[in-house]
Amino acid sequence: MKKIFFLALFAVALTSNFSNAQSKSGFGIGIIIGEPTGVSFKSWLDSKSAIDGAAAWSFVNNGSFHVHADYLRHSNLESTSGGELNFHYGIGGRLKAKSNNSSDDARIGARIPLGIDYNFTSEPLELFLEVAPVLDFTPKTDFTFNGAIGIRYYLH
């Protein structure tokens, strides 16, 4: 049900006529839905780079708390009067821990996020879709993927 709600919100956002200006600056906060699902943030460093992350819940393997932070670079794919479509890529890290606080269940790894984001020209909103290969280093070496869709509202 949550996915249907978010897809409806995404469709409304793409077809709406907004009135406030959005630039690639400031701090954005929103939601991320997928693997993981939770709260997402992004802080622009300049017009081409940003730091993003999430504090979220992973539903894989009986669930666990997930935190990640990434450095991102952006390349413009297309600009229109309504907004800007960008490709982003980067590198970061993640910590994933079971709720029972067992050190055996804690995973620490590196992420390589790849995705697209749409920044609206007239509204402080960003929609994004991301896939991130993850290489866990502890407690054992393991390769997995994160993938999610999300929306952020920018505070200026």
NUBA-106164 format. One record per residue (C-alpha): x, y, z; residue number from 0; residue in one letter. Coordinates in nm, 4 decimals. Layout:
! NUBA-106164
+----------+----------+----------+-----+--------+
:       px :       py :       pz : num : residu :
+----------+----------+----------+-----+--------+
:        X :        Y :        Z : NUM :      A :
...
+----------+----------+----------+-----+--------+
***
This chain:
! NUBA-106164
+----------+----------+----------+-----+--------+
:       px :       py :       pz : num : residu :
+----------+----------+----------+-----+--------+
:   0.0000 :   0.0000 :   0.0000 :   0 :      M :
:   0.2871 :   0.2391 :   0.0819 :   1 :      K :
:   0.4397 :   0.1832 :  -0.2625 :   2 :      K :
:   0.1108 :   0.2685 :  -0.4344 :   3 :      I :
:   0.0812 :   0.5865 :  -0.2259 :   4 :      F :
:   0.4352 :   0.6918 :  -0.3116 :   5 :      F :
:   0.3898 :   0.6210 :  -0.6829 :   6 :      L :
:   0.0732 :   0.8325 :  -0.6788 :   7 :      A :
:   0.2617 :   1.1132 :  -0.5013 :   8 :      L :
:   0.5408 :   1.0831 :  -0.7596 :   9 :      F :
:   0.2902 :   1.1104 :  -1.0489 :  10 :      A :
:   0.1195 :   1.4149 :  -0.8945 :  11 :      V :
:   0.4553 :   1.5818 :  -0.8346 :  12 :      A :
:   0.5622 :   1.5315 :  -1.1966 :  13 :      L :
:   0.2429 :   1.6802 :  -1.3376 :  14 :      T :
:   0.1911 :   1.9695 :  -1.0948 :  15 :      S :
:   0.2707 :   2.3348 :  -1.1543 :  16 :      N :
:   0.4776 :   2.4509 :  -0.8557 :  17 :      F :
:   0.5539 :   2.8038 :  -0.7453 :  18 :      S :
:   0.8720 :   2.8167 :  -0.5305 :  19 :      N :
:   1.2247 :   2.8160 :  -0.6746 :  20 :      A :
:   1.4575 :   2.5169 :  -0.6322 :  21 :      Q :
:   1.8292 :   2.5338 :  -0.6833 :  22 :      S :
:   2.1000 :   2.2782 :  -0.6236 :  23 :      K :
:   2.1797 :   2.4088 :  -0.2789 :  24 :      S :
:   2.0725 :   2.3682 :   0.0780 :  25 :      G :
:   1.9739 :   2.0728 :   0.2902 :  26 :      F :
:   1.7020 :   1.8274 :   0.1886 :  27 :      G :
:   1.5154 :   1.5778 :   0.4027 :  28 :      I :
:   1.2631 :   1.3186 :   0.2963 :  29 :      G :
:   1.1818 :   0.9517 :   0.2668 :  30 :      I :
:   1.3467 :   0.6592 :   0.0948 :  31 :      I :
:   1.1420 :   0.3480 :   0.0100 :  32 :      I :
:   1.2926 :   0.0154 :  -0.0881 :  33 :      G :
:   1.5989 :  -0.1525 :   0.0572 :  34 :      E :
:   1.6357 :   0.0303 :   0.2957 :  35 :      P :
:   1.3183 :   0.2244 :   0.3905 :  36 :      T :
:   1.3365 :   0.5276 :   0.6177 :  37 :      G :
:   1.4486 :   0.8902 :   0.6419 :  38 :      V :
:   1.6802 :   1.0344 :   0.3768 :  39 :      S :
:   1.8883 :   1.3524 :   0.3702 :  40 :      F :
:   2.1075 :   1.5372 :   0.1216 :  41 :      K :
:   2.3309 :   1.8400 :   0.1603 :  42 :      S :
:   2.4685 :   2.0121 :  -0.1500 :  43 :      W :
:   2.8376 :   2.1048 :  -0.1364 :  44 :      L :
:   2.8279 :   2.2880 :  -0.4721 :  45 :      D :
:   2.6255 :   2.2584 :  -0.7963 :  46 :      S :
:   2.7837 :   1.9216 :  -0.8875 :  47 :      K :
:   2.8526 :   1.7449 :  -0.5548 :  48 :      S :
:   2.6618 :   1.6520 :  -0.2412 :  49 :      A :
:   2.6611 :   1.4336 :   0.0675 :  50 :      I :
:   2.3555 :   1.2132 :   0.1119 :  51 :      D :
:   2.2507 :   0.9430 :   0.3515 :  52 :      G :
:   1.9741 :   0.7615 :   0.5305 :  53 :      A :
:   1.8713 :   0.6259 :   0.8675 :  54 :      A :
:   1.6443 :   0.3424 :   0.7757 :  55 :      A :
:   1.5186 :  -0.0113 :   0.8250 :  56 :      W :
:   1.6369 :  -0.3020 :   0.6117 :  57 :      S :
:   1.3837 :  -0.5806 :   0.5634 :  58 :      F :
:   1.6399 :  -0.8374 :   0.4428 :  59 :      V :
:   1.7303 :  -1.1329 :   0.6700 :  60 :      N :
:   1.4737 :  -1.0675 :   0.9459 :  61 :      N :
:   1.5319 :  -0.6929 :   0.9475 :  62 :      G :
:   1.7985 :  -0.4605 :   1.0809 :  63 :      S :
:   1.8765 :  -0.0929 :   1.1315 :  64 :      F :
:   2.0656 :   0.0593 :   0.8367 :  65 :      H :
:   2.2652 :   0.3839 :   0.8227 :  66 :      V :
:   2.4582 :   0.5025 :   0.5187 :  67 :      H :
:   2.6335 :   0.8167 :   0.3971 :  68 :      A :
:   2.7682 :   0.8815 :   0.0465 :  69 :      D :
:   2.9647 :   1.1443 :  -0.1432 :  70 :      Y :
:   2.7874 :   1.2058 :  -0.4773 :  71 :      L :
:   2.8806 :   1.3712 :  -0.8080 :  72 :      R :
:   2.6070 :   1.4826 :  -1.0498 :  73 :      H :
:   2.5997 :   1.5072 :  -1.4290 :  74 :      S :
:   2.3153 :   1.6829 :  -1.6078 :  75 :      N :
:   2.1189 :   1.4591 :  -1.8458 :  76 :      L :
:   1.8511 :   1.7082 :  -1.9458 :  77 :      E :
:   1.7203 :   2.0482 :  -1.8415 :  78 :      S :
:   1.3679 :   2.1692 :  -1.9095 :  79 :      T :
:   1.1637 :   2.4644 :  -1.7911 :  80 :      S :
:   1.0152 :   2.2340 :  -1.5249 :  81 :      G :
:   1.3398 :   2.1018 :  -1.3805 :  82 :      G :
:   1.6647 :   1.9196 :  -1.4245 :  83 :      E :
:   1.7296 :   1.5470 :  -1.4665 :  84 :      L :
:   2.0690 :   1.4349 :  -1.3359 :  85 :      N :
:   2.2705 :   1.1152 :  -1.3192 :  86 :      F :
:   2.4558 :   1.0716 :  -0.9908 :  87 :      H :
:   2.7337 :   0.8401 :  -0.8809 :  88 :      Y :
:   2.9540 :   0.8204 :  -0.5765 :  89 :      G :
:   3.1074 :   0.6248 :  -0.2944 :  90 :      I :
:   3.0168 :   0.5847 :   0.0681 :  91 :      G :
:   2.9773 :   0.3534 :   0.3608 :  92 :      G :
:   2.7072 :   0.1783 :   0.5524 :  93 :      R :
:   2.6447 :   0.0217 :   0.8910 :  94 :      L :
:   2.3745 :  -0.2408 :   0.9307 :  95 :      K :
:   2.2930 :  -0.3849 :   1.2739 :  96 :      A :
:   2.0281 :  -0.6213 :   1.4090 :  97 :      K :
:   1.7976 :  -0.4815 :   1.6736 :  98 :      S :
:   1.9281 :  -0.7272 :   1.9379 :  99 :      N :
:   2.2652 :  -0.5400 :   1.9385 : 100 :      N :
:   2.4697 :  -0.8537 :   1.8811 : 101 :      S :
:   2.8145 :  -0.7615 :   1.7487 : 102 :      S :
:   2.8027 :  -1.0758 :   1.5310 : 103 :      D :
:   2.5144 :  -0.9254 :   1.3363 : 104 :      D :
:   2.6741 :  -0.5848 :   1.2687 : 105 :      A :
:   2.7835 :  -0.5323 :   0.9089 : 106 :      R :
:   3.0137 :  -0.2559 :   0.7883 : 107 :      I :
:   3.0617 :  -0.2019 :   0.4172 : 108 :      G :
:   3.1248 :   0.0255 :   0.1224 : 109 :      A :
:   2.8535 :   0.1475 :  -0.1182 : 110 :      R :
:   2.8777 :   0.2682 :  -0.4778 : 111 :      I :
:   2.5486 :   0.4538 :  -0.5413 : 112 :      P :
:   2.4304 :   0.5049 :  -0.8995 : 113 :      L :
:   2.1061 :   0.6816 :  -0.9768 : 114 :      G :
:   1.8981 :   0.9543 :  -1.1295 : 115 :      I :
:   1.7371 :   1.2517 :  -0.9614 : 116 :      D :
:   1.4947 :   1.5169 :  -1.0762 : 117 :      Y :
:   1.5199 :   1.8644 :  -0.9219 : 118 :      N :
:   1.2147 :   2.0817 :  -0.9814 : 119 :      F :
:   1.2775 :   2.4359 :  -1.1023 : 120 :      T :
:   0.9840 :   2.5909 :  -0.9214 : 121 :      S :
:   0.9570 :   2.3810 :  -0.6032 : 122 :      E :
:   1.2142 :   2.2762 :  -0.3428 : 123 :      P :
:   1.1616 :   1.9053 :  -0.4214 : 124 :      L :
:   1.3871 :   1.6317 :  -0.5513 : 125 :      E :
:   1.2759 :   1.2865 :  -0.6670 : 126 :      L :
:   1.5378 :   1.0139 :  -0.6915 : 127 :      F :
:   1.5924 :   0.6527 :  -0.7887 : 128 :      L :
:   1.9093 :   0.4761 :  -0.6796 : 129 :      E :
:   2.0855 :   0.1398 :  -0.6952 : 130 :      V :
:   2.3960 :   0.0797 :  -0.4838 : 131 :      A :
:   2.6206 :  -0.2255 :  -0.4955 : 132 :      P :
:   2.7434 :  -0.2921 :  -0.1397 : 133 :      V :
:   3.0578 :  -0.4762 :  -0.0337 : 134 :      L :
:   3.0450 :  -0.5695 :   0.3346 : 135 :      D :
:   3.3804 :  -0.6141 :   0.5068 : 136 :      F :
:   3.2677 :  -0.7381 :   0.8494 : 137 :      T :
:   3.1743 :  -0.9793 :   0.9967 : 138 :      P :
:   3.2480 :  -1.1497 :   0.6645 : 139 :      K :
:   3.3015 :  -1.0317 :   0.3094 : 140 :      T :
:   2.9684 :  -1.0271 :   0.1291 : 141 :      D :
:   2.8323 :  -0.8561 :  -0.1834 : 142 :      F :
:   2.4736 :  -0.7246 :  -0.1923 : 143 :      T :
:   2.2667 :  -0.4433 :  -0.3416 : 144 :      F :
:   2.0609 :  -0.1558 :  -0.2048 : 145 :      N :
:   1.7923 :   0.0006 :  -0.4206 : 146 :      G :
:   1.5261 :   0.2586 :  -0.3497 : 147 :      A :
:   1.3122 :   0.5452 :  -0.4693 : 148 :      I :
:   1.2617 :   0.8618 :  -0.2685 : 149 :      G :
:   1.1640 :   1.2239 :  -0.2368 : 150 :      I :
:   1.3307 :   1.5120 :  -0.0490 : 151 :      R :
:   1.2104 :   1.8585 :   0.0469 : 152 :      Y :
:   1.4809 :   2.1281 :   0.0595 : 153 :      Y :
:   1.5053 :   2.3742 :   0.3462 : 154 :      L :
:   1.6673 :   2.7052 :   0.2559 : 155 :      H :
+----------+----------+----------+-----+--------+
***
